[in-house]
Amino acid sequence: MSNDYYYHGSDIEAISKKYNIKESDIINFAANVNPNGLSPRLKEQFDINIITSYPDREYVALKEAISDYTGAPNQNILVGNGTSELISTFIRTIRPGKAMIIGPTYSEYEREVSLSGGRAYYFPLYEEDDFKLNLNLLNDRLDKTIDMLIICNPNNPTSSAIDLITMRHILDICKQNHIYVMVDETYIEFVSAIEAYSAVSLSQYYTNLIILRSTSKFFATPGLRLGYAIIGDSNMISDINGHSKPWMVNSIAATVGEIMFRDNEYINSTRQLINEEREYCYNALLELDGYKPYKPYANFMLVKINKAGVTSHDIFEKAVRNSMLIRDCSTFPFLTDSYIRFCFMNHEENVKFIENVL
């Protein structure tokens, strides 16, 4: 077998066909989705008859649920058809001539900047720093020639994170230079001390801050396409609302969101599971010869392969032969075929992966 295509975590069907493995037999360590599956409260309370009605144009109940969940004021919340749509909306609104992206990271940021007519530049996270942000170097690069700074926090694929104190410093520098800061917090809910890393509490003080979140990963609903943004600039919110089409979030997504955000038992059990499995997997990798794990903050971990003659392609193939899908990270900027990424699943599945693939 040869991996001539770089598979995403959503490519289960393609993997199934190429390798002749049943989709139901594949353990997906590449999708970064909550292994607990759907919220039990959602399964109990959701009523499909909701599709017979139009959703509320203002999404009042959904925004109230998000506000209760995040602590952000209702008036600072925008909802959208997934974070991909929101990324596009904000970049089209700001139209940055020059955007700086902290990477390696999600490729959609660069693509949207290019589509809007801007130029994207990467500020690299360095391997010698274990892919942690070098704040002094970043400060030297932030000036009035940059219109937008894009940060994924925790970052994908490095699983590194920027704490609140550092984020405030970045926002101060950017505000002085009239730079918008877009922080994608898709994975923030998996962080063990979320209050020390999420920028939500800063949204009331910085009008140049845009925070994006999604239900795809933490709430295991990638097919729902429900995302939301938290921003402190009331003028921007009015501008976007004035130009957006009505009912961008369908009745199902709106109702599902209202239920999920209030399932505290599910939320707490997920955080407990990920905290335990993150610690187990990281410590297990530290004990293995030939691998260097980078300290993870999200629900996945970046690993460098230090075995002579072994590449990320080889580990990918070995995983597939064991009916597991991981991410070959060789297509990310600044990474090579020495890096893989896998997310934390249930304990038995994590043990199986470590013992049979690594």
C-alpha positions in Angstrom: 0.0 0.0 0.0 1.2 3.5 -0.7 -0.3 6.7 0.7 -0.5 8.8 -2.5 -3.3 11.0 -1.0 -3.3 12.9 2.2 -6.4 11.9 4.0 -8.5 14.2 6.3 -10.4 12.9 9.2 -13.6 13.2 7.2 -12.3 10.8 4.5 -13.6 7.6 6.1 -15.5 6.5 2.9 -12.4 7.1 0.8 -10.2 5.1 3.2 -12.8 2.3 3.3 -12.8 1.9 -0.5 -9.0 2.3 -1.0 -8.1 -0.2 1.7 -11.1 -2.5 1.6 -12.0 -1.9 5.2 -15.5 -1.5 6.5 -16.3 2.1 7.5 -17.7 0.9 10.8 -14.4 -0.9 11.7 -12.2 2.2 11.3 -11.3 4.0 14.5 -10.9 7.6 13.5 -7.9 9.2 15.3 -7.7 11.9 12.7 -11.0 13.8 13.0 -10.4 15.3 16.5 -14.0 14.7 17.4 -15.3 14.0 21.0 -15.2 10.2 21.4 -18.3 10.4 23.7 -20.4 11.0 20.6 -23.7 13.0 20.9 -25.1 14.6 24.0 -27.5 12.1 25.8 -29.8 15.1 26.5 -29.9 15.8 22.8 -31.0 12.2 22.0 -33.7 12.4 24.6 -35.1 15.9 23.8 -34.7 16.5 20.1 -37.9 16.6 18.1 -37.6 16.3 14.3 -40.9 18.2 13.9 -38.9 21.4 14.5 -38.2 21.5 10.7 -41.8 22.4 10.0 -41.1 25.9 11.3 -38.7 28.6 10.3 -36.0 29.4 12.8 -36.1 32.7 14.7 -34.4 35.3 12.6 -32.6 36.7 15.6 -31.8 33.3 17.2 -32.7 34.6 20.6 -32.9 31.3 22.4 -29.8 29.9 20.8 -27.8 33.0 21.7 -29.1 32.8 25.3 -27.8 29.2 25.5 -24.4 30.2 24.1 -24.3 33.2 26.5 -25.0 30.9 29.5 -22.4 28.4 28.3 -19.6 30.9 27.5 -20.3 33.9 29.8 -20.4 36.3 26.8 -23.1 38.9 26.6 -25.9 38.0 24.1 -25.3 41.2 22.1 -21.7 40.1 21.4 -22.7 36.8 19.8 -23.1 36.0 16.1 -24.2 32.5 14.9 -23.3 31.0 11.5 -23.2 27.9 9.4 -20.1 26.5 10.9 -16.8 28.2 11.6 -15.7 27.9 8.0 -18.6 30.2 7.0 -17.7 32.6 9.8 -14.0 32.7 8.9 -15.1 33.7 5.4 -17.6 36.3 6.7 -15.1 38.1 8.9 -12.3 38.0 6.4 -14.6 39.4 3.7 -15.8 42.1 6.1 -12.3 43.2 7.2 -10.7 42.6 3.8 -7.1 42.5 5.1 -4.5 43.6 2.6 -1.9 41.7 4.6 -2.8 39.0 7.1 -0.4 37.2 9.5 -1.2 33.6 10.4 0.5 31.8 13.2 1.4 28.4 11.8 1.6 25.5 11.0 -2.2 25.6 11.2 -5.5 25.1 9.5 -5.2 25.9 5.8 -8.6 27.5 5.4 -7.4 30.8 6.9 -4.8 31.3 4.1 -7.3 30.3 1.5 -9.9 32.8 2.6 -7.4 35.6 2.8 -6.4 34.9 -0.8 -10.0 34.7 -2.0 -10.6 38.1 -0.5 -7.7 39.6 -2.4 -5.3 39.8 0.5 -1.8 38.4 1.1 -1.2 35.8 3.8 2.1 35.5 5.7 3.0 32.8 8.2 4.6 33.5 11.6 6.2 30.2 12.4 6.0 28.2 15.6 9.5 26.7 15.8 10.3 23.1 16.6 13.2 24.1 18.9 10.5 26.0 21.0 8.4 22.8 21.0 6.0 24.8 18.8 5.2 27.2 21.6 4.7 30.9 20.6 7.8 33.1 20.8 6.1 36.3 22.0 9.2 38.5 21.6 9.6 37.5 18.0 5.9 38.0 17.3 6.1 41.5 18.8 8.9 42.4 16.4 6.8 41.4 13.4 3.5 43.2 14.4 3.3 46.6 12.8 0.9 48.9 11.0 1.5 47.1 7.7 -0.5 44.1 9.0 -4.3 44.3 9.0 -5.2 41.0 10.6 -3.6 38.4 12.9 -5.1 34.9 12.8 -4.5 32.6 15.7 -5.9 29.0 16.3 -5.9 28.5 20.0 -5.3 25.7 20.9 -3.5 25.3 17.6 -4.1 22.6 15.1 -2.0 20.5 14.5 0.6 21.3 17.3 -2.0 21.3 20.2 0.0 24.1 21.7 -1.9 26.9 23.5 -1.6 30.6 24.3 -2.6 31.6 27.8 -4.8 34.6 28.7 -2.0 36.8 29.9 0.0 36.3 26.7 -3.2 36.9 24.6 -3.9 40.1 26.4 -0.3 41.3 25.5 -0.9 40.4 21.9 -4.2 42.2 21.8 -2.6 45.3 23.3 0.2 45.4 20.6 -2.4 44.8 17.9 -4.7 47.5 19.1 -1.9 50.0 19.0 -1.3 49.0 15.4 -4.9 48.8 14.4 -4.7 45.1 13.7 -7.8 42.9 14.0 -7.1 39.6 15.8 -9.2 36.5 14.9 -8.9 33.7 17.4 -10.3 30.3 16.4 -11.2 28.5 19.7 -12.6 25.4 18.0 -10.6 23.2 20.5 -10.6 25.5 23.6 -13.3 23.5 25.4 -11.0 20.5 25.6 -8.4 22.5 27.6 -8.3 21.4 31.2 -8.1 25.0 32.6 -10.3 26.8 30.0 -10.6 30.0 32.0 -6.8 30.5 31.8 -6.7 30.2 28.0 -10.0 31.3 26.5 -10.2 34.9 25.3 -13.9 35.2 25.8 -13.5 37.4 28.9 -11.4 39.8 26.9 -14.1 40.4 24.2 -15.7 43.2 26.3 -12.5 45.2 26.4 -11.0 44.7 22.9 -13.0 45.8 19.9 -10.3 44.4 17.6 -10.9 40.8 18.9 -13.0 38.2 17.1 -13.4 34.8 18.7 -14.7 31.8 16.7 -16.1 28.6 18.1 -17.8 25.5 16.6 -19.9 22.6 17.9 -18.2 20.1 15.5 -15.4 18.8 17.7 -16.4 19.1 21.3 -20.1 18.3 20.8 -19.3 15.7 18.1 -21.6 17.3 15.5 -19.4 18.1 12.4 -22.4 17.5 10.1 -24.6 20.0 12.0 -22.5 23.0 10.7 -23.2 25.2 13.7 -20.6 27.8 14.7 -20.7 31.1 16.6 -18.5 34.2 17.1 -18.0 36.4 20.1 -16.9 40.0 19.3 -16.9 43.3 21.2 -17.3 45.6 18.2 -21.0 46.5 18.0 -20.5 48.3 14.7 -19.1 45.2 13.1 -21.9 43.1 14.4 -24.5 45.5 13.0 -22.6 45.6 9.6 -22.5 41.8 9.3 -26.2 41.4 10.4 -27.1 44.1 7.9 -25.5 42.2 5.0 -26.2 38.6 6.0 -29.0 36.5 4.6 -31.8 35.4 6.9 -31.9 32.0 8.4 -28.2 31.1 7.9 -28.6 28.6 10.7 -31.4 26.1 10.2 -34.0 25.0 12.7 -32.3 21.7 13.5 -29.0 23.3 14.2 -30.5 26.1 16.3 -32.6 23.7 18.4 -29.8 21.1 18.8 -27.4 23.9 20.0 -29.9 25.1 22.6 -30.0 21.6 24.0 -26.3 20.7 23.9 -25.0 23.8 25.5 -27.0 23.0 28.6 -26.1 19.3 28.9 -23.7 19.9 31.8 -23.3 16.2 32.7 -22.1 15.5 29.1 -19.8 18.5 29.1 -18.2 17.6 32.4 -17.8 13.9 31.5 -16.1 14.9 28.2 -13.6 17.1 29.9 -12.8 14.4 32.4 -12.3 11.8 29.7 -10.1 14.0 27.6 -8.0 15.1 30.6 -7.4 11.5 31.7 -6.6 10.2 28.2 -4.4 13.2 27.3 -2.3 12.5 30.3 -2.2 8.8 29.6 -1.2 9.2 25.9 1.4 11.9 26.5 3.1 9.9 29.3 2.9 6.7 27.2 4.6 8.4 24.3 7.3 9.8 26.6 8.2 6.2 27.4 8.5 5.1 23.8 11.8 5.1 22.0 11.8 6.8 18.6 9.0 9.3 19.2 8.8 12.8 20.6 5.4 14.0 21.8 4.8 17.7 22.1 2.8 18.6 25.2 -0.9 18.7 24.2 -3.5 21.1 25.4 -6.3 20.1 23.1 -7.8 16.7 22.4 -5.0 15.7 20.1 -1.3 15.4 20.0 1.5 16.2 17.6 4.3 13.6 17.5 7.7 13.6 15.8 9.1 10.3 14.5 12.7 9.9 15.4 13.2 6.4 13.9 15.7 6.1 11.1 14.0 5.4 7.8 10.5 5.7 9.2 8.2 8.4 7.9 4.7 9.7 8.6 3.6 7.8 5.5 4.8 4.6 7.1 3.0 5.1 10.4 -0.2 6.1 8.5 -0.1 2.9 6.5 0.6 0.8 9.6 -2.4 2.5 11.4 -4.7 1.8 8.4 -3.6 -1.9 8.4 -4.9 -1.9 12.0 -8.2 -0.2 11.0 -7.2 3.1 12.4 -6.9 6.5 10.7 -4.4 9.1 11.9 -3.2 12.4 10.3 -0.1 12.5 8.2 1.2 16.0 9.0 3.6 16.3 6.1 1.3 18.7 4.2 1.2 21.3 7.0 3.5 24.4 6.6 6.8 24.0 8.4 6.2 20.3 9.1 7.8 17.4 7.3 7.2 13.6 6.8 8.5 13.2 10.4 5.2 14.3 12.0 1.9 12.7 12.8 -1.2 13.8 14.7 -3.7 11.7 16.5 -6.7 12.5 18.7 -7.6 11.0 22.1 -10.3 8.4 21.9 -11.6 6.0 24.6 -9.0 4.4 26.8 -9.2 0.9 25.1 -8.8 2.5 21.7 -5.9 4.6 22.8 -4.1 1.6 24.2 -4.7 -0.3 21.0 -3.3 2.5 18.9 -0.1 2.9 21.0 0.5 -0.8 21.3 -0.2 -1.8 17.7 0.9 1.2 15.7 3.7 3.0 17.5 
